[in-house]
Amino acid sequence: MASHLSPDKQIEALREDIRHHEHLYYVLDTPEISDAEYDARMNRLKALEAEHPELITPDSPTQRVGGKPRDGFVKTPHSRPMLSLDNAYNEAELRAWDQRVRDALPSTEQVRYVCELKLDGLSLALHYEPAPDGSAHLQRGLTRGDGTIGEDVTTNVRTIRSVPLRVSAAKLKAAGMPGSFEVRGEVVLPQAAFVKMNEQRVAQGLAPAVNPRNAAAGTIRTLEPNIVAQRRLDFYAYFLLHGASDPDKRGEFLLPTQSDGLEAMRTAGFRVNAHATTVDSIDQVLAFIAKAETLRNSLGYEIDGVVIKVDATAQQRRLGFTGKAPRWAIAYKFAARAGITQLERVLFQVGRTGKLTPVAALAPVFIGGTTVTRATLHNADEIGRLGVRIGDFVQVERGGDVIPKIISVVEDAKHPRGTEEIIFPTHCPRCKTLLVREEGEVDYRCVNASCPARLEEELRHFASRSVMNIEGLGEVMVAQLLGHTIAEQSDAELNAAEDVEAESEAAPTPKALVHSIADIYTLTKDQLLTLERVGEKSAESLLAQIENSKKAPLSRVLLGLGIRHVGERTAQALADEFGSIEDLIDASRPETEGEEDKLTRVNDIGPKVAASIRDFFSNPTNLALIKRLKEEAGLTMSAEKRARGTTLEGLTFVLTGTLPTLTREAAKEMIESAGGRVSGTVSKKTNYVVAGEEAGSKLDK
Ligand code: IVH
């Protein structure tokens, strides 16, 4: 690098040069310099920046690795919901979709489709905003979250080499893009990186991750950016949207067609999948699908289908949405893939309600880019239906997002039958209590309410988002509270999306801080600080969340107690009907002759559910737990509708017009649940007016 330049010019030139080579290497796969040469230039930049720390900017290629562990992820609303897609599984369903699209548009109009590979990863939204020099800088990266609110994973996203930290003014100009925009796309873990990562995990004595998608999902949500940086995630862009600078258009498509969007992103330096193709008939779509199926095994990353999108955004707008998915796009899903392997053993896993699930331990088999070692066997009936024995060769199927499943026993000269019968245990594999199989039921259960295996599942369920919503109390923390180290447990983290695990290891040890759900509420900061990777901040944040959960309404607490057959709806119905836990317990006392059953009077509750509720409230252990939760922990258990967030506290909103993806009622509920207020009229107190299409006088005002 020419040294007559001033340090800032030298640094900038070097950065530009490194960005160029990163783009060649990570996005285009056509490196022009050796790795050693790249490292040399990067080291030179690092050295210059070390000499002039005042010149370090966040968009410098040296700043990809954040290094600092994060406390948790901040929830941030999406510019526009990140929706999912409807699926088609065969030609007929795809043709029917094509017909619906054509029927909804004037017959004179030409319809073009963009066919894209359906990458099997997780979606991400990247927000870019203009910098004073006319370039655009990555501001934020959000996961899909619940579709409406994502998690801010910016620090991790910055480590992904195919995500530009900065798009120069010249590239923006060439792409015809403003400095403020949003790119949505898919994060994937290439198969080679997946294999390498699993080799390392096995070498460290950790369980391998189940598939690249789970590994990618676990990685992007890891609190340590260093780990993310090592894992070599990749990002493929597939949507280009308006950014925050234009609040009216924010989150809408930036260009008139999807194919223009792909081209612009490519020009701007994003990795756009090279196979995307624009076609003008459904027959051509089918031809693309056939080609994609043959490509599937040689791509180096996983795909689970093809996404077909109407190209013109004007047509997309007219087609609109149904519930959760756009009418203008569809996912064609490939058939599940299968492989043959041997059943080595059967493990028995104890769930939250004590249900025993047989899990097949298989000789590792590579199916569609993933090493499968476990498959569900559901229950004793399923084993009988399959007629499977230990030692048998079995046909295993793996769909996109389902747990691997044994579909049949293979019987031929090459695959001799096994000889050992699968014997269901008579006692709980964890606590040794005699298992019970109720009349008319398939499942065996451990009825010991304090079985350690059940406790682990109960804690996870109790803390989960849809129950008490104690965010810091995830799987890893639960295991730690039961006295386990992170290493013992980190395989579960990586395989979080799978329901099947090996026999869980997280039984309470002598070091356990928690022996019952109620113990969560007696945890102290000092206790939490004894755990691995828990600092002042995260301990305080967890305690605050636990404290906040005390305000959860009765329905959530009922759901959290894990009464069999009591799901969300039943819990709500019970809370609405009885209003307090005492009245519910009272109504659940054994029926006296001739008296009307107070439980089955409630909508949705039949004799089976009523019996289960009665059972639960007649158990002294359960009653003692409730007493502790109420008296010691101070759970309010009020019947009031819902616990409120605080993000929008003190803000007043007025809603007007037709919102594109939400009913006004749903929008009101979201605002209120985040602590905001919704008013019908614009006044001095109004902070925001949320205007949809055909907004009226309220917007003018
Ligand atoms: S479009 C509303 N394009 O598939 C539009 N999605 O089944 C939804 N995916 O959540 C996204 N490749 O995570 C789109 N080329 C592609 C995709 C793709 C993979 C994923 C994405 C989405 C899911 C929907």
Residues whose N, C-alpha, C, O or C-beta is under 5 A from the ligand:
A	BS01	IVH	L83 S84 L85 E116 L117 K118 L119 G121 L122 S123 E186 Y238 V307 P326 A331
